[in-house]
Amino acid sequence: MCTMLHYLLFCGIVLLVLHNHGSSGLKLVEVSSVKVENGNCVYGSVSFPTYFQTNGSLCEDWTCEPKKHTLTIVGCSPPRPGCRRNTSVDLRFPVCCEEICLEATQPYCVAPDNTPIMEGLEYNSTDPCGRYMCQNKTLIQVAGCPELEAKDDPSCQPSFAERAPFPACCPAAVVCTSSGKRRRR
């Protein structure tokens, strides 16, 4: 009974420490039919009475009940994407569960088609057709399609433009349709 109370108290403290370290949680594994020799639990190549703390490379605490032949392993949950655990051998559980995360790069600019562009990079857009760059957190149009004659004439449309990123989306020519009426010169 006393061992179970110690175990519950231990788990509560571990949860509190992990919460304060920003961990994403615990991994809890129950092992039954653990081998017991001379009152010690044997798990893998380790023999211990009731409690064993691994090093940072494994980062687990093992609590055994020799009379019941059961072992409870408390360890770190898998790290979040972009993060890893500190697996230094001199760290002990639960400190070794602390995550080390890469700082996420945030897009600094957004192209007219809502595509994020990272600082210093260029992006070839399809609609609107052009090349854009993010410089000092400001979106700059670096290149666009050449101006074609008659682009403002409502009877004329761009021709030979592909639905592809710049420069393939630029029209090669302008096609104008006639209304059938004679024009004066």
FENHUKA-V760445 format. One record per backbone hydrogen bond with DSSP energy under -1.0 kcal/mol. CO is the residue of the C=O (numbers start at 1). NH is the residue of the N-H. Records with the same first field share a line. If there is no record, write none. Layout:
CO=NH / NH
This chain:
1=5
2=6
3=7
4=8
5=9
6=10
7=11
8=12
9=13
10=14
11=15
12=16
13=17
14=18
15=19
16=20
17=21
18=23
19=22
25=77
27=75
29=73
31=71
35=42
37=40
40=37
41=48
43=46
46=43
48=41
50=64
52=62
55=58 / 59
60=54
61=74
62=52
63=72
65=69 / 70
69=34
70=65
71=31
72=63
73=29
74=61
75=27
80=83
82=102
84=100
88=91
92=96
94=97
95=98
98=86
100=84
109=117
111=114
115=111
117=109
118=121
121=134
123=132
125=130 / 166
130=125
131=142 / 143
132=123
133=140
134=120
135=138
138=135
140=133
143=131
148=151
150=153
153=156
155=177
157=175
159=172 / 173
162=164
165=168
167=170
168=162
173=159
175=157
